[in-house]
Amino acid sequence: MKIELHEIRVRELCAGYNDLSIQEEGIVGYGGRLNIRPKYQREFVYDEKKRNAVMDTVWQNFPLNVMYWVKTDGADGIEYELLDGQQRTISICSFIAGEYMMLFDGNLLGFSNMTEEQQNRILDYKLQIYICEGTDEEKLKWFQTINIAGEKLTDQEIRNAIYSGSWVTQAKRRFSKSGCVAYKIGSDYMSGSPIRQDYFEKALKWIGDAQRLTIEQYMAQHQHDTDADQIWQYYQDVIHWVEKLFGRKYKKEMKGVEWGLLYNQYRDTTLTATSIGLEVAYLMQDSDVQKKSGIFHYIFDHDIRHLGIRAFDDNTKREVYERQAGICPICGKHFEIEQMEADHITPWVEGGRTVASNCQMLCRDCNRRKSSK
């Protein structure tokens, strides 16, 4: 891995600046040699306050956090891709391009309204740029361990940088833009933001699980594909399966469930939407079920650990301990309360409630033997 620190002036960075994002062609600068917003990157997210703060930092000649570029193979004249610092770079370049105005020393100015001296004050500002080159594995390790400045990249944005290509570009159009089709059909079931790559990452995790691959392995296998139809079809199949079985009634509880993992394991289930609906409704009303989102997994394997069944509180434990006079009803021995554990007399799965009348205090050994039966 080769990493070098360079000083690049604003006038060099902004040379040839061209925003082609509307045509899905990214944003370029540095004489057309730098891809400022590669197609795998997120959209511009700085608000006006942050954008202006960047330019004020430049104006005051204060140090701006370092930025990171990746050396590419030089295809189509592009020699570098911007890994981190996109928001700061676009803030600077778009001001030079006359896209907004702001206050400088109390005066509202755009770049074209400035004197030549004021313009040079900005254009001669020196940026600190780390440029790295190496194998995909080396770059991935570096990106994951360095302390990225500014608006931090997500793990998936880093992966997109490593495995960039036509496949990532096609996948991003479906999974990674505001109002993308993945969001439109799955937002009732998904958590996170498409722009920050949450939808894309989740789909990759799910399809990787189906094929027994890590996200990195799946992306490496498909990096040079001309389309992303496989993962898109898979994602649609998952969403349609969830909608068919569970509907969209419990949107709050359904968000963020690992639907793809459930689909991979239970897509051939014989359960019907009617039977599932009745059980889900019953469990949603059960006050002992503390983790409502776990209901959707419990439906298939009936493992109560998914549900976070409400535990007996300390007052109930003390009440029952005193009622038993500290005697474990199974072994008949006396214990301090700290040596005992609360247990449902009638298990929750058999209709037992988490109330004092259904509680017994058992010594730890007896409780563990009972639980293991």
Backbone torsions as a table, in degrees:
resi	resn	phi	psi	omega
1	MET	NA	128.2	178.7
2	LYS	-113.5	124.0	-178.9
3	ILE	-129.4	123.2	-178.9
4	GLU	-128.9	141.7	177.1
5	LEU	-93.5	129.7	-179.8
6	HIS	-124.7	149.8	170.5
7	GLU	-103.8	121.8	-178.8
8	ILE	-127.8	128.1	-179.2
9	ARG	-76.4	155.8	179.4
10	VAL	-57.9	-39.0	-178.7
11	ARG	-62.2	-32.2	177.3
12	GLU	-74.0	-42.8	-179.6
13	LEU	-60.5	-43.1	-173.2
14	CYS	-84.6	-7.5	179.3
15	ALA	-62.6	126.7	179.4
16	GLY	73.9	17.3	180.0
17	TYR	-60.1	130.1	-178.1
18	ASN	-149.2	122.3	-179.5
19	ASP	-98.5	106.2	179.9
20	LEU	-111.7	22.3	-173.4
21	SER	-63.6	-29.2	179.8
22	ILE	-63.0	-34.5	178.2
23	GLN	-88.7	13.8	-179.2
24	GLU	61.8	27.5	-178.4
25	GLU	-109.0	14.2	175.5
26	GLY	75.1	-165.5	-179.0
27	ILE	-133.0	133.8	-178.5
28	VAL	-122.1	158.9	176.9
29	GLY	-159.1	-165.2	178.9
30	TYR	55.1	49.4	178.9
31	GLY	67.9	26.4	-178.2
32	GLY	80.7	3.7	-176.8
33	ARG	-94.1	-12.6	-177.7
34	LEU	-115.6	124.9	173.2
35	ASN	-87.1	100.6	-175.1
36	ILE	-70.6	-40.2	175.9
37	ARG	-129.4	86.0	176.1
38	PRO	-55.8	157.6	-176.2
39	LYS	-62.6	-21.4	179.4
40	TYR	-82.1	-11.8	-174.9
41	GLN	-79.7	164.9	178.0
42	ARG	-78.8	166.0	178.8
43	GLU	-74.7	165.3	179.4
44	PHE	-62.4	127.7	-174.6
45	VAL	-123.0	-5.3	178.5
46	TYR	-65.5	137.5	172.7
47	ASP	-87.0	177.7	-175.3
48	GLU	-59.6	-39.6	-178.2
49	LYS	-62.6	-46.7	-179.9
50	LYS	-67.8	-41.1	179.4
51	ARG	-59.4	-46.9	-179.9
52	ASN	-66.2	-33.1	179.2
53	ALA	-63.7	-35.0	177.2
54	VAL	-62.3	-48.6	-178.0
55	MET	-67.1	-34.0	177.4
56	ASP	-66.2	-36.7	176.7
57	THR	-61.5	-44.0	177.8
58	VAL	-63.5	-45.4	-177.9
59	TRP	-60.3	-40.6	-179.2
60	GLN	-82.0	-3.0	-177.9
61	ASN	60.0	33.5	174.4
62	PHE	-84.9	156.5	-179.9
63	PRO	-70.4	133.8	175.5
64	LEU	-101.2	143.2	-178.2
65	ASN	-54.0	147.1	-179.3
66	VAL	-62.8	155.4	178.0
67	MET	-121.9	164.3	-173.4
68	TYR	-127.3	126.9	175.5
69	TRP	-114.9	153.2	176.6
70	VAL	-115.1	129.1	177.0
71	LYS	-76.1	130.7	-177.6
72	THR	-108.2	-171.6	-178.2
73	ASP	-84.5	1.4	177.1
74	GLY	81.3	14.2	179.2
75	ALA	-63.3	138.8	178.6
76	ASP	57.1	27.3	177.4
77	GLY	83.0	-8.5	179.4
78	ILE	-81.2	121.4	-179.0
79	GLU	-104.6	-21.0	-176.7
80	TYR	-138.8	150.5	170.2
81	GLU	-122.9	140.6	-176.7
82	LEU	-85.3	116.0	179.6
83	LEU	-85.1	-51.2	-179.6
84	ASP	-136.4	135.8	-178.2
85	GLY	117.2	11.5	-178.6
86	GLN	-58.3	-44.4	-175.6
87	GLN	-65.3	-43.0	178.5
88	ARG	-66.1	-41.2	-178.8
89	THR	-63.9	-46.1	-179.7
90	ILE	-67.1	-36.6	177.0
91	SER	-57.5	-44.0	-178.9
92	ILE	-71.0	-51.1	-174.9
93	CYS	-65.5	-38.4	-178.8
94	SER	-70.0	-29.0	174.6
95	PHE	-68.4	-46.2	178.7
96	ILE	-60.1	-33.2	-179.0
97	ALA	-79.5	-1.8	176.8
98	GLY	81.7	25.0	-176.2
99	GLU	-85.5	-13.5	176.4
100	TYR	-158.6	164.8	177.6
101	MET	-122.1	159.3	177.3
102	MET	-157.7	172.2	-178.2
103	LEU	-81.4	129.5	172.4
104	PHE	-124.5	114.2	-178.1
105	ASP	51.8	40.4	176.8
106	GLY	86.1	-1.6	-179.4
107	ASN	-112.0	132.1	177.8
108	LEU	-79.4	114.6	-173.8
109	LEU	-137.1	145.1	164.3
110	GLY	-103.3	170.5	-176.6
111	PHE	-61.3	-38.8	-177.2
112	SER	-69.7	-18.8	179.8
113	ASN	-86.8	-7.3	-176.8
114	MET	-81.6	156.7	173.0
115	THR	-73.0	164.7	179.2
116	GLU	-60.6	-36.8	179.0
117	GLU	-64.2	-43.3	179.4
118	GLN	-65.8	-40.8	179.1
119	GLN	-61.7	-44.4	-179.5
120	ASN	-65.8	-30.6	177.3
121	ARG	-59.0	-37.2	178.4
122	ILE	-81.5	-46.0	-175.1
123	LEU	-64.6	-26.6	-178.2
124	ASP	-90.8	1.3	178.2
125	TYR	-63.6	137.0	-176.5
126	LYS	-98.9	126.0	177.1
127	LEU	-99.4	143.5	177.7
128	GLN	-96.7	117.1	-175.0
129	ILE	-123.0	124.2	169.9
130	TYR	-91.4	125.4	177.2
131	ILE	-112.7	126.8	-177.3
132	CYS	-122.2	152.1	174.0
133	GLU	-148.5	149.1	-178.5
134	GLY	165.5	-169.3	178.6
135	THR	-74.0	164.0	177.8
136	ASP	-57.6	-42.6	-179.1
137	GLU	-63.9	-40.9	179.9
138	GLU	-66.3	-43.5	-179.4
139	LYS	-66.8	-40.8	178.9
140	LEU	-60.7	-45.0	179.5
141	LYS	-62.7	-41.6	-179.6
142	TRP	-65.5	-46.5	-178.3
143	PHE	-61.3	-33.8	-176.7
144	GLN	-78.1	-19.6	-174.6
145	THR	-107.4	-24.0	-179.9
146	ILE	-71.8	156.8	176.8
147	ASN	-88.4	90.0	-178.3
148	ILE	-64.4	131.5	-179.7
149	ALA	-87.6	171.1	174.2
150	GLY	70.9	-143.1	178.0
151	GLU	-76.5	104.4	-170.6
152	LYS	-62.7	142.2	175.9
153	LEU	-74.8	145.0	172.4
154	THR	-80.9	165.9	178.0
155	ASP	-57.7	-38.2	-177.9
156	GLN	-71.2	-34.1	176.1
157	GLU	-64.1	-35.8	176.5
158	ILE	-66.4	-43.4	178.1
159	ARG	-61.8	-40.7	179.3
160	ASN	-59.5	-36.1	179.2
161	ALA	-66.4	-40.0	-177.6
162	ILE	-71.3	-43.5	-174.0
163	TYR	-106.2	33.0	-177.7
164	SER	-63.6	152.7	-179.5
165	GLY	158.7	-169.8	-176.6
166	SER	-62.4	-34.1	-178.8
167	TRP	-66.4	-47.0	178.1
168	VAL	-60.9	-40.2	179.3
169	THR	-59.8	-45.9	-179.6
170	GLN	-67.1	-40.8	179.9
171	ALA	-65.0	-39.7	-178.8
172	LYS	-60.5	-36.6	180.0
173	ARG	-61.6	-29.0	-178.1
174	ARG	-95.8	-30.2	-172.1
175	PHE	-112.9	-16.5	-162.5
176	SER	-126.7	20.8	178.6
177	LYS	-122.2	156.4	176.7
178	SER	-58.4	128.4	178.4
179	GLY	70.0	21.4	-179.4
180	CYS	-65.1	165.0	-175.7
181	VAL	-64.8	-32.0	177.6
182	ALA	-62.5	-39.1	177.8
183	TYR	-67.7	-42.5	-176.1
184	LYS	-62.0	-38.4	-177.5
185	ILE	-93.3	-18.3	-173.4
186	GLY	-122.2	4.5	-173.6
187	SER	-63.9	-24.1	177.3
188	ASP	-71.0	-19.0	-176.0
189	TYR	-112.9	-12.5	-173.4
190	MET	-109.3	148.0	172.5
191	SER	-111.3	164.9	178.9
192	GLY	94.8	-171.5	-174.5
193	SER	-122.9	130.8	175.4
194	PRO	-58.4	-39.9	-177.2
195	ILE	-60.7	-37.9	179.0
196	ARG	-86.2	14.2	172.2
197	GLN	74.2	15.0	-177.6
198	ASP	-65.2	-40.4	-179.7
199	TYR	-67.2	-44.5	179.9
200	PHE	-61.5	-46.0	-179.2
201	GLU	-62.1	-42.4	-178.9
202	LYS	-65.5	-42.7	178.4
203	ALA	-62.4	-38.9	177.9
204	LEU	-65.4	-41.5	178.4
205	LYS	-61.0	-44.2	-176.8
206	TRP	-67.8	-49.0	-178.4
207	ILE	-69.7	-31.5	174.6
208	GLY	-63.2	-41.8	177.5
209	ASP	-61.1	-40.7	-179.6
210	ALA	-63.4	-31.9	-177.8
211	GLN	-104.8	8.2	-179.5
212	ARG	57.2	46.2	178.6
213	LEU	-127.1	150.3	170.2
214	THR	-76.0	167.7	176.5
215	ILE	-58.6	-44.4	-179.3
216	GLU	-62.2	-41.0	179.8
217	GLN	-65.5	-41.1	179.5
218	TYR	-65.2	-44.3	-179.4
219	MET	-65.0	-38.4	179.0
220	ALA	-63.7	-39.4	-179.6
221	GLN	-66.1	-31.6	-173.2
222	HIS	-109.1	4.0	-173.6
223	GLN	-51.1	-38.7	-174.4
224	HIS	-102.4	11.5	173.8
225	ASP	-64.5	151.0	179.9
226	THR	-85.7	-11.8	177.6
227	ASP	-145.6	167.2	179.2
228	ALA	-117.0	35.7	-174.7
229	ASP	-65.3	-34.5	-176.6
230	GLN	-62.8	-51.2	-177.9
231	ILE	-69.1	-32.9	178.7
232	TRP	-67.2	-42.9	178.3
233	GLN	-64.6	-40.9	178.6
234	TYR	-60.6	-47.0	-179.7
235	TYR	-59.3	-43.8	178.4
236	GLN	-62.0	-40.7	179.2
237	ASP	-61.3	-41.2	179.2
238	VAL	-62.5	-50.5	-177.2
239	ILE	-62.3	-42.3	180.0
240	HIS	-66.2	-36.1	177.7
241	TRP	-65.4	-44.5	178.3
242	VAL	-62.3	-45.7	-178.4
243	GLU	-63.1	-39.5	-179.3
244	LYS	-64.2	-42.5	-176.0
245	LEU	-84.9	-37.1	-171.6
246	PHE	-115.4	-14.6	-177.1
247	GLY	68.3	-155.3	-178.6
248	ARG	-130.1	24.4	-174.6
249	LYS	-70.1	-40.1	-173.1
250	TYR	-106.3	62.5	-173.6
251	LYS	-60.2	-42.3	-178.3
252	LYS	-61.1	-45.7	-176.5
253	GLU	-76.8	-23.2	-174.4
254	MET	-84.0	-22.0	-177.5
255	LYS	-63.7	130.4	174.1
256	GLY	86.9	-2.3	175.5
257	VAL	-65.8	145.4	179.7
258	GLU	-77.7	71.7	-173.7
259	TRP	-62.5	-40.5	-179.2
260	GLY	-62.5	-38.5	179.2
261	LEU	-66.9	-38.0	176.2
262	LEU	-66.7	-41.9	179.1
263	TYR	-60.8	-44.5	-179.3
264	ASN	-58.9	-35.0	-174.9
265	GLN	-93.3	-32.3	-170.0
266	TYR	-124.1	16.9	-175.5
267	ARG	-64.4	-20.4	178.7
268	ASP	-97.7	19.1	-179.4
269	THR	-59.5	149.6	177.9
270	THR	-92.8	-0.9	178.9
271	LEU	-64.0	147.8	178.2
272	THR	-106.1	160.2	178.7
273	ALA	-60.9	-33.0	-179.4
274	THR	-67.2	-49.8	-178.9
275	SER	-65.9	-39.0	177.8
276	ILE	-64.0	-43.1	-178.6
277	GLY	-59.9	-40.3	179.9
278	LEU	-66.7	-43.1	-178.8
279	GLU	-69.8	-40.3	178.6
280	VAL	-62.2	-45.6	-179.6
281	ALA	-60.5	-40.9	179.1
282	TYR	-62.9	-45.5	-178.0
283	LEU	-69.9	-34.1	177.9
284	MET	-62.1	-29.3	-178.6
285	GLN	-87.3	-9.2	-176.7
286	ASP	-81.5	114.3	-177.8
287	SER	-68.5	-17.8	177.7
288	ASP	-75.7	-19.0	178.6
289	VAL	-83.7	105.5	-175.8
290	GLN	-87.2	-29.2	-178.7
291	LYS	-107.8	89.0	-175.7
292	LYS	-65.6	-31.6	179.8
293	SER	-65.5	-22.5	179.6
294	GLY	-74.7	-11.6	-179.7
295	ILE	-58.8	-37.6	-173.0
296	PHE	-70.7	-23.7	173.2
297	HIS	-85.3	-40.0	-179.7
298	TYR	-57.5	-35.0	-179.3
299	ILE	-52.0	-35.0	-174.5
300	PHE	-90.0	-40.5	-175.1
301	ASP	-115.5	-7.0	178.9
302	HIS	50.9	40.7	172.9
303	ASP	-93.8	112.6	-172.6
304	ILE	-66.9	-11.9	178.0
305	ARG	-63.4	-22.3	178.0
306	HIS	-69.8	-20.4	-168.0
307	LEU	-96.7	-14.4	-178.7
308	GLY	57.8	51.6	-177.0
309	ILE	-54.8	133.5	-175.9
310	ARG	-57.0	132.8	179.5
311	ALA	-89.4	160.8	175.5
312	PHE	-70.6	136.3	-179.1
313	ASP	-81.2	170.4	-175.1
314	ASP	-62.4	-36.7	179.9
315	ASN	-63.7	-41.4	178.5
316	THR	-65.3	-42.3	178.6
317	LYS	-59.2	-43.6	179.9
318	ARG	-65.5	-42.7	180.0
319	GLU	-58.8	-46.9	-178.0
320	VAL	-70.7	-38.5	178.1
321	TYR	-58.7	-45.4	-180.0
322	GLU	-66.6	-37.7	179.6
323	ARG	-63.2	-35.1	179.3
324	GLN	-87.7	-4.2	-177.5
325	ALA	57.4	31.4	176.9
326	GLY	76.9	9.5	-177.3
327	ILE	-95.6	128.9	174.9
328	CYS	-74.0	121.1	-175.5
329	PRO	-67.6	-13.0	-179.5
330	ILE	-91.0	-51.8	-177.5
331	CYS	-96.2	-12.8	176.7
332	GLY	76.7	10.3	-178.4
333	LYS	-97.8	156.4	179.6
334	HIS	-91.0	140.8	179.5
335	PHE	-140.7	154.0	169.0
336	GLU	-70.5	155.6	-176.2
337	ILE	-60.8	-31.6	179.8
338	GLU	-67.8	-16.7	-178.9
339	GLN	-96.5	5.9	-175.8
340	MET	-121.1	161.9	-179.0
341	GLU	-133.5	145.3	-179.3
342	ALA	-78.9	140.8	-177.3
343	ASP	-139.5	142.0	173.4
344	HIS	-72.5	124.8	176.5
345	ILE	-63.8	-54.5	170.7
346	THR	-98.4	117.7	-176.6
347	PRO	-55.8	152.0	-179.9
348	TRP	-58.3	-38.1	-177.5
349	VAL	-67.0	-17.4	177.5
350	GLU	-102.1	13.6	176.2
351	GLY	99.6	1.1	179.8
352	GLY	-70.4	140.7	-177.9
353	ARG	-101.2	162.1	178.2
354	THR	-90.7	73.1	-179.5
355	VAL	-133.5	161.8	-174.9
356	ALA	-58.3	-37.3	-177.8
357	SER	-68.7	-16.1	179.2
358	ASN	-110.3	21.1	-177.4
359	CYS	-114.0	140.1	170.6
360	GLN	-135.8	147.3	178.5
361	MET	-100.0	118.9	-179.2
362	LEU	-113.4	150.8	172.0
363	CYS	-66.3	160.2	-173.7
364	ARG	-59.8	-42.9	-178.3
365	ASP	-63.3	-44.8	-179.5
366	CYS	-66.1	-39.2	-179.4
367	ASN	-65.6	-39.5	179.7
368	ARG	-69.2	-38.2	177.8
369	ARG	-66.2	-38.5	179.4
370	LYS	-66.4	-42.0	-177.5
371	SER	-67.5	-27.8	-176.6
372	SER	-83.0	-8.6	-178.9
373	LYS	-78.0	NA	NA
